[in-house]
Amino acid sequence: MTLLVSAVTRNHAFHASDQLVTYGHADLTVEHDTRANKTIVIIGSDCWLVLGYTGVAYLDGRPTDQFIAEAVSGVADLSCGGILMRGLGQSLRIHFEEIGRRIVESVDAAFRRLPRAAQKHKLILIGSGLQFTKPTWRHIIFQVEFNKEGWDSVGDPGRGPSWNSYALNAAGDVQKPIIKRAHERIKAEGAESPERIRSIMVDAVRETGAASKLVGENVISVILAPEQSEIGVYFHLSDAGPAIELPSANPDRVLPPPAVYTPFVLLPSAVHCPSIASAGVSRVDGLALKFHGPSSTVGGGFLHGYDREPPPRVRRG
């Protein structure tokens, strides 16, 4: 379980999620992965999207976020971390409908391959974004649920919130008073401020994590700003940790301290895989991927993959 919060308003889309993966065993909730990525940014030919998952954390033996990223990008193995650059003539340019088709068809097929016992659990994807239709952009906010009966989308995918309003959706371990309070705070404090909206969404995940064994307090959040050609990635490290691992244990190798866990970011010419990174900017395909965190006194930047946890092996009996 986890908590995902997505929102969209005017020319920005937002997402926030925790990093905790748990499983149930002998009526207990067991922590399995405290730094799991659940977020995927996709830059399509006609849209910018950010989505996340809650529920089933592994498909075909791979983390669910990795499975989805591979299905959309067409890259067979994205387990390496770091940045994968596409070769000349291999740029990925797919439209919104094709992105949705690849996700639904691949995830549904993999869900059917799960053991019957695992299919009693759900897998929910939620996300938000902007589609560049004319004369005005279209807001996108969506939710798709996969279960043993099949899959279904929630809401009317042909309609979106009006340009001057905002929409917010949450899935996972949703505690209604917390999400209601986030709605009220955005209306009262931050409907005109992208950074304020993101901050309120992060607070909702953190507050839920403090009260729930199923949600962590470390939070990855994203702001999509296509008018500025910017993707903002933020990481909030809770006092409870765990801390981000250092890039090197060698005292003679001084590197900028990592400040951010990064999500999947699927760009036309590159794939950014979940990594640890220092604050800074990566520029690809004419846009800026900005990692926000504490600034470093050491020059340069750092981005490197980290080991993803394999599926849990639960002893029976």
C-alpha positions as CSV (number, residue, x, y, z in Angstrom):
1,M,0.0,0.0,0.0
2,T,1.0,3.6,-0.3
3,L,-0.5,7.0,-0.8
4,L,-0.5,8.8,-4.1
5,V,-1.8,12.3,-4.7
6,S,-2.2,13.8,-8.2
7,A,-3.4,17.3,-9.2
8,V,-3.7,19.5,-12.2
9,T,-4.5,23.2,-12.6
10,R,-4.1,25.6,-15.5
11,N,-0.6,24.9,-17.0
12,H,0.8,22.7,-14.3
13,A,0.4,19.0,-13.2
14,F,1.5,17.6,-9.8
15,H,2.2,14.3,-8.1
16,A,3.4,13.1,-4.7
17,S,4.0,9.7,-3.3
18,D,5.8,7.9,-0.5
19,Q,8.6,5.3,-0.9
20,L,7.4,2.5,1.4
21,V,6.5,-1.0,0.1
22,T,5.0,-3.4,2.7
23,Y,3.5,-6.9,2.6
24,G,1.2,-8.8,4.9
25,H,2.5,-11.9,6.6
26,A,0.8,-13.8,9.6
27,D,-1.5,-10.9,10.2
28,L,1.5,-8.5,10.4
29,T,2.5,-5.6,8.2
30,V,6.1,-6.1,7.2
31,E,8.3,-3.4,5.7
32,H,9.9,-4.7,2.5
33,D,11.4,-1.6,0.8
34,T,11.7,1.8,2.3
35,R,13.0,3.6,-0.8
36,A,10.8,2.2,-3.6
37,N,10.0,4.5,-6.5
38,K,6.3,4.6,-7.5
39,T,6.4,7.6,-9.9
40,I,6.7,7.8,-13.6
41,V,7.0,11.0,-15.7
42,I,6.2,10.6,-19.4
43,I,6.9,13.2,-22.1
44,G,4.7,12.3,-25.1
45,S,4.4,13.8,-28.5
46,D,1.2,15.6,-27.5
47,C,1.2,15.5,-23.7
48,W,3.1,15.6,-20.4
49,L,2.0,13.0,-17.8
50,V,3.0,12.0,-14.3
51,L,1.5,8.9,-12.7
52,G,2.1,6.4,-9.9
53,Y,0.9,3.1,-8.6
54,T,-0.4,1.6,-5.4
55,G,-1.2,-2.0,-4.6
56,V,0.7,-4.9,-6.3
57,A,4.3,-3.8,-6.2
58,Y,5.8,-6.4,-8.6
59,L,4.8,-7.6,-12.1
60,D,6.6,-10.5,-13.8
61,G,9.2,-10.3,-11.0
62,R,10.0,-6.6,-11.6
63,P,9.1,-3.5,-9.6
64,T,5.7,-2.3,-11.0
65,D,7.1,1.2,-11.9
66,Q,9.9,-0.5,-13.9
67,F,7.5,-2.8,-15.7
68,I,5.3,0.2,-16.7
69,A,8.3,2.3,-17.8
70,E,9.6,-0.6,-20.0
71,A,6.1,-1.1,-21.5
72,V,5.8,2.6,-22.5
73,S,9.4,3.1,-23.6
74,G,9.9,-0.2,-25.4
75,V,13.2,-0.7,-23.6
76,A,13.4,-4.3,-22.5
77,D,15.4,-3.8,-19.3
78,L,15.4,-0.6,-17.2
79,S,16.9,-2.1,-14.0
80,C,20.3,-0.3,-14.3
81,G,19.5,3.1,-12.8
82,G,21.1,6.3,-14.0
83,I,20.4,7.6,-17.6
84,L,19.9,5.6,-20.7
85,M,20.4,7.6,-23.9
86,R,18.6,6.4,-27.0
87,G,20.6,6.0,-30.2
88,L,20.3,8.1,-33.3
89,G,16.9,7.6,-34.9
90,Q,15.5,5.8,-31.9
91,S,13.7,8.8,-30.3
92,L,10.4,7.9,-28.6
93,R,7.5,10.0,-29.8
94,I,4.2,8.5,-28.9
95,H,0.8,10.2,-28.3
96,F,-1.5,10.1,-25.3
97,E,-3.8,7.4,-26.6
98,E,-0.8,5.1,-27.4
99,I,0.7,5.7,-24.0
100,G,-2.6,4.6,-22.4
101,R,-2.9,1.6,-24.6
102,R,0.6,0.3,-23.9
103,I,0.1,0.7,-20.1
104,V,-3.3,-0.9,-19.9
105,E,-2.6,-3.8,-22.3
106,S,0.8,-4.7,-20.7
107,V,-0.3,-4.3,-17.1
108,D,-3.5,-6.2,-17.6
109,A,-1.7,-9.1,-19.2
110,A,0.9,-9.2,-16.4
111,F,-1.7,-9.0,-13.7
112,R,-3.4,-12.2,-15.2
113,R,0.0,-13.9,-14.9
114,L,0.1,-13.4,-11.2
115,P,-0.6,-16.3,-8.9
116,R,-4.3,-16.6,-8.0
117,A,-3.5,-15.6,-4.4
118,A,-1.8,-12.4,-5.5
119,Q,-4.7,-11.5,-7.8
120,K,-7.0,-10.9,-4.8
121,H,-5.0,-7.7,-4.3
122,K,-5.7,-4.6,-6.5
123,L,-3.3,-2.5,-8.6
124,I,-4.3,1.1,-9.0
125,L,-2.7,3.7,-11.2
126,I,-3.5,7.4,-10.9
127,G,-2.0,10.4,-12.6
128,S,-2.4,13.8,-14.1
129,G,-1.1,15.8,-17.0
130,L,-1.7,18.2,-19.9
131,Q,-2.5,17.3,-23.5
132,F,-1.7,20.0,-26.0
133,T,-5.0,20.2,-27.9
134,K,-6.2,23.2,-29.8
135,P,-7.3,25.9,-29.1
136,T,-6.7,25.3,-25.4
137,W,-4.8,22.5,-23.6
138,R,-6.7,19.7,-22.1
139,H,-6.3,18.8,-18.4
140,I,-5.9,15.1,-17.7
141,I,-6.6,13.4,-14.4
142,F,-7.1,9.7,-14.4
143,Q,-7.3,6.5,-12.4
144,V,-7.2,2.9,-13.6
145,E,-7.8,-0.1,-11.4
146,F,-6.7,-3.7,-12.1
147,N,-8.2,-6.6,-10.2
148,K,-9.1,-10.3,-10.7
149,E,-12.2,-9.3,-12.6
150,G,-10.4,-7.2,-15.2
151,W,-9.6,-3.5,-15.3
152,D,-11.7,-0.3,-15.3
153,S,-11.1,3.4,-15.5
154,V,-12.7,5.8,-13.0
155,G,-14.4,8.9,-14.3
156,D,-15.0,10.1,-17.8
157,P,-11.7,10.1,-19.7
158,G,-13.3,12.3,-22.4
159,R,-13.8,15.2,-20.0
160,G,-11.4,17.1,-17.8
161,P,-11.5,19.9,-15.3
162,S,-12.0,23.4,-16.6
163,W,-8.9,25.5,-17.3
164,N,-9.5,27.9,-14.4
165,S,-10.2,25.2,-11.8
166,Y,-8.0,22.6,-10.2
167,A,-8.6,18.9,-9.7
168,L,-7.0,16.6,-7.0
169,N,-7.2,12.9,-6.7
170,A,-5.7,10.4,-4.2
171,A,-5.4,6.6,-4.0
172,G,-4.0,4.0,-1.7
173,D,-4.3,4.4,2.1
174,V,-6.5,7.5,1.8
175,Q,-7.5,9.0,5.1
176,K,-10.4,11.2,4.1
177,P,-9.9,14.0,6.7
178,I,-6.3,14.5,5.6
179,I,-7.2,14.7,1.9
180,K,-10.2,17.0,2.6
181,R,-7.8,19.2,4.6
182,A,-5.4,19.3,1.6
183,H,-8.3,20.4,-0.7
184,E,-9.3,23.1,1.7
185,R,-5.7,24.4,2.1
186,I,-5.2,24.6,-1.6
187,K,-8.4,26.6,-2.1
188,A,-7.5,28.9,0.8
189,E,-3.7,29.2,0.4
190,G,-2.3,28.0,-2.8
191,A,-4.6,27.7,-5.8
192,E,-2.5,30.3,-7.7
193,S,0.9,29.0,-6.6
194,P,2.3,25.7,-8.1
195,E,4.9,25.4,-5.4
196,R,2.3,25.9,-2.7
197,I,0.1,23.2,-4.2
198,R,3.0,20.8,-4.3
199,S,3.9,21.5,-0.7
200,I,0.4,20.9,0.5
201,M,0.3,17.6,-1.3
202,V,3.6,16.6,0.3
203,D,2.2,17.5,3.7
204,A,-0.8,15.2,3.0
205,V,1.5,12.2,2.3
206,R,3.7,13.0,5.3
207,E,0.8,13.3,7.7
208,T,-0.7,10.0,6.4
209,G,2.7,8.3,6.8
210,A,3.0,9.5,10.4
211,A,-0.4,7.8,11.2
212,S,-0.2,4.7,9.0
213,K,2.0,1.6,8.9
214,L,1.3,1.3,5.2
215,V,2.6,4.7,4.1
216,G,6.2,6.1,4.5
217,E,7.1,9.6,5.4
218,N,9.8,10.1,2.8
219,V,8.1,11.8,-0.2
220,I,9.0,12.2,-3.9
221,S,7.0,14.9,-5.6
222,V,6.9,16.3,-9.1
223,I,5.8,19.5,-10.8
224,L,5.3,19.5,-14.6
225,A,5.6,22.9,-16.2
226,P,5.5,22.5,-20.0
227,E,5.3,26.3,-20.7
228,Q,8.7,26.7,-19.0
229,S,9.9,23.3,-20.5
230,E,10.7,22.2,-16.9
231,I,10.2,19.1,-14.8
232,G,10.7,19.7,-11.1
233,V,11.7,16.7,-8.9
234,Y,11.7,17.2,-5.2
235,F,12.5,14.8,-2.3
236,H,11.5,15.3,1.3
237,L,13.5,13.2,3.8
238,S,11.7,12.7,7.1
239,D,13.4,12.7,10.4
240,A,12.5,9.0,10.6
241,G,14.7,8.3,7.6
242,P,16.2,6.2,6.2
243,A,18.9,8.6,5.0
244,I,20.0,8.7,1.4
245,E,23.1,6.5,1.0
246,L,26.4,8.3,0.2
247,P,27.7,8.0,-3.4
248,S,31.2,6.9,-2.2
249,A,32.7,5.5,1.0
250,N,36.1,6.5,-0.1
251,P,37.3,9.7,1.8
252,D,39.6,10.6,-1.1
253,R,36.7,10.7,-3.6
254,V,34.8,13.8,-2.8
255,L,31.4,13.9,-4.5
256,P,28.4,16.2,-4.2
257,P,26.1,14.7,-1.5
258,P,23.0,13.1,-2.9
259,A,19.9,15.0,-1.9
260,V,17.1,13.6,-4.1
261,Y,15.7,10.2,-5.0
262,T,14.5,10.5,-8.6
263,P,11.6,8.8,-10.4
264,F,11.4,7.3,-13.9
265,V,11.4,10.1,-16.5
266,L,10.7,9.0,-20.0
267,L,11.9,11.6,-22.5
268,P,12.0,11.3,-26.3
269,S,15.8,10.8,-26.4
270,A,16.6,9.4,-22.9
271,V,15.2,7.5,-20.0
272,H,16.1,8.7,-16.5
273,C,15.8,5.6,-14.2
274,P,15.3,5.8,-10.4
275,S,18.5,7.1,-8.9
276,I,20.0,9.1,-6.1
277,A,21.2,12.5,-7.2
278,S,22.5,15.8,-6.0
279,A,20.5,19.0,-6.6
280,G,21.0,20.4,-10.1
281,V,19.7,20.4,-13.6
282,S,19.9,17.9,-16.5
283,R,19.0,19.2,-19.9
284,V,17.7,16.8,-22.6
285,D,15.4,17.3,-25.6
286,G,15.2,21.0,-25.0
287,L,13.8,20.8,-21.5
288,A,15.2,21.1,-18.0
289,L,14.9,18.3,-15.5
290,K,15.5,20.0,-12.2
291,F,16.4,18.1,-9.0
292,H,15.6,20.3,-6.0
293,G,17.3,19.7,-2.7
294,P,20.0,21.2,-0.4
295,S,22.8,22.9,-2.4
296,S,26.3,21.5,-2.3
297,T,29.6,23.1,-1.5
298,V,31.3,20.6,-3.8
299,G,31.3,21.5,-7.5
300,G,29.7,19.3,-10.2
301,G,26.8,16.9,-9.9
302,F,26.0,13.3,-9.0
303,L,23.4,10.9,-10.3
304,H,23.6,7.1,-9.9
305,G,21.3,4.2,-9.7
306,Y,20.7,2.3,-6.5
307,D,19.8,-1.4,-5.9
308,R,16.0,-2.1,-6.2
309,E,14.7,-4.7,-3.8
310,P,13.5,-8.0,-5.3
311,P,10.1,-9.4,-4.6
312,P,9.7,-10.6,-1.0
313,R,10.1,-14.3,-0.3
314,V,7.5,-15.0,2.3
315,R,7.8,-18.3,4.1
316,R,4.6,-20.3,4.2
317,G,3.4,-22.1,7.4
